[in-house]
Structures are given as structure tokens and as C-alpha cells.
Amino acid sequence: MENIAMVQAYTAIAIGIIIGLGAIGACIGVGIMCSKFLESAARQPELIPTLQGKVFLLLGLIDAAFIIGVGLAMFFATANPLLAPLR
């Protein structure tokens, strides 16, 4: 019983780390990318439509990486494969 409790405790810590670091990374990435977009749009306004499409594509990819991390964390929270050998 102690082993199962330890696996569940470490899984909870890992889930917090996965979601927390994923959120921090996504927020920092989006912030840096959008600030660079605004800088480049101010320098060359004629390139705004081209740059805007690329920014939205990359925003989707950055957010998708975070959502995949949340999905994996929820998988470990609900169906922990590490507990199967202990039962």
C-alpha cells in the first residue's frame, strides 16, 4: 500500500510540473513572439499581412504543445500506467 501511495504522490508532483512548466513556456514564447511581431510591423508596415499569418500559425503550434502536455498530464492523473505492476 505504501508503494501505491508513493507512486500517486510522485505522479501528482509530476503533473503539477508538466502543466506549470508548459504554461510558463507557452506564455513566455507567445510574449516574445508577439513583441517581435509588433517591432517588425512598426518597422515595415507593408509586411503586416504576411507576418500576421505566420504569427497566428505559430501561436496555434505553441498552444498545441501546451495542450498536448495537459493531455498527457491528465492521462497520468486518471489512468496511471505506473500503478499496474504494483497491483
N, C-alpha and C positions, 0 to 999 in steps of 0.2 A: 504494500500500500504506500510505503514511503517513496518508492521509485516513481509511482504514478503521480504523486503529488509534486515531486521534484520536476518531472517532465512537464507537467502542466504549468508550474511556476516559471520555468525557463522559457516555455512557449509563450506565455503572457509577456514576458520581458522582450522576447524577440519580436513579437507582434507590435509592441509599442515602438521598438527601434525601427522596424521596417516602415511603419506608417509615418513616424516622426521624421526620420531622415529623408524619406521620399517627399514629404510635404515641404520640408525645408529646401531640398534640392530643386523641386519644381518651382517654388516661389522665387528663389534666387535666379534660376535660369530664365524664367519669364521676365523678371525685373530687368536683368541685364540685357536681354534681347530687345525688350520694348524700349529701353533707354537708347540703345544703339540705333533702333529704327527711327526714333524721334530725332536723334542727331543727324542721321543721314537724310531724313526728309527735310530738315531745315537747311541742309547744305545744297541738296539738289531736289527741289520740289517736283521736277518733271519725272522723277523715277518713283514717285509715291505709289502708283498703281502696281508696278512690278514688285516693289519691295513689300507692299501690303499683302499680296498673295502669298509670298514666301513666309512672311511673319505669321499669318494665320495657319499655314501648313505646319510650321514648326511649333506653334502654340498647341496644336492638336497632338503632335507627337510627344511633346513634353508632358502634357496632361495624360496622354495614354500610358506613358511609362509609369506615372504615379498610380493610375487606376489599376494597372496590372499588379503593382506592388500591393495595393489594398486587397485585390482579389486573392493573391497568394496568402496574405496575412489572414484573411477570413477563412481560407481553406484550412490553414493550420489551426485556427480557432475552433472550427466546427468538426473537422474530420482529421484529427492529428494522426499521421501515419507513424509517428514515433511511439505511440502507445500500443500499437498492435503486437509487437513482440513481447510486451510486458504482461499481457493478459492471457 
